[in-house]
Amino acid sequence: MTGRGVSALLTGILLVIGANVLATPVLLYVAALLFALLVLAALFVFVPRRRAQVGRTVAADLLTVGDDTSVRVRVDLRTVMREPTGRWRDGLPAAVHGSATGPFPPDDVERIPGGATMTMSYPISGVRRGLASLGPLRLSTADPFGLFVRTDELGDVTPITIVPQVVPLPRLTDRTGRAGGTAQTSSHRLGQGADNLSPRRYVPGDSMRRIHWRATAHRGDLMVRQEEQESSPDALVVLDRAGARWVTAGGDTDFEAFDRAVMACASIAVHLVDNGFAVDVVDATGVLIGRLRGAEDERDGLLVSLAGTAPRSGERDHGLPAASEGHTVGPLVVITGAIDAADAGTLPHGGAGTPILITTAPGPDALSAAETQGWRAAALGDDPADAWADTGAGEPGSATADAGSAHGAQEAAHVR
């Protein structure tokens, strides 16, 4: 019952009282008219049965933080009466902003026997990474006098993934890792059939696409191209998810700082793979978060994994040495939260070609202690590109040149 309905009900009650006190029967007739009007309005609003199927189509497969997209809602409404009049509102999670409301029925209506099919659309923008849901659709209708309002929840929710933003970073100054270019491993690939320099006999497991037809015709046996020495650069990105490193002064989890770390992790991983590195993204205990070898699906998978990651509660995680143990090829990037000088001064990098430490909350002398250990260390603010440049890993003024690569990663979060 609306405020107008409550007023009508109270007025009817006062009229009944007044009719008895003043001995005026006409007031009873007016009160009876008001009560009848309330009953009819309630029947008009609440009696009709409604069945609806709701479907949503999001223009982007993955919504990136800071980007906009649109949502199309299709409602198949079945009712014995004409479709109700009111307003619709779609449920929006805190991770997105938008104006998901409008008049009902909308302008786009296709009437069919026993109901109607309606289509509404509204824009949304990503404001925070995460796994969320759109809906349910709420339909509010009222009687012609505005005495009662009925709100129906129609249909199910639709999942939506808001992935972290990938920003362009300055080009990596040390592309090969350790001095002299020795950070590229060499391997003899048998049975792989990659682009090669010399032919060899076919063995089970070789790709038929790599058959060397000219050598096969010359020797009379199946021959495949073999690469004598194949370059395989790699990089490791470690995202420290230990809960104790992401705690505010009040004891709460610092989700804002962790979100900045996740954005830096995604940007650095995509930047490294665009620079020719095979990239593994792990947490401090060595658990794999994502693996990048240049395919768009791999980038999507990493971004989806990072969209749902969160700090782990519990004691401080001492797994950083385990994550970097044995990594001696290419860049090693560790992204962490609060770290003091003692931890930074004992953090091993295993002789990595380019050890980089990025922290959202460095303690006093933590950065200098890390640099003494051979790390390129920097504090992470709002822009990962600034921290990347502060480590000395990026060429000054080269972020614009790599903007196309980052843009390509952003396109992976849209409809391909």
Disulfide bonds with the S-S distance in Angstrom:
none
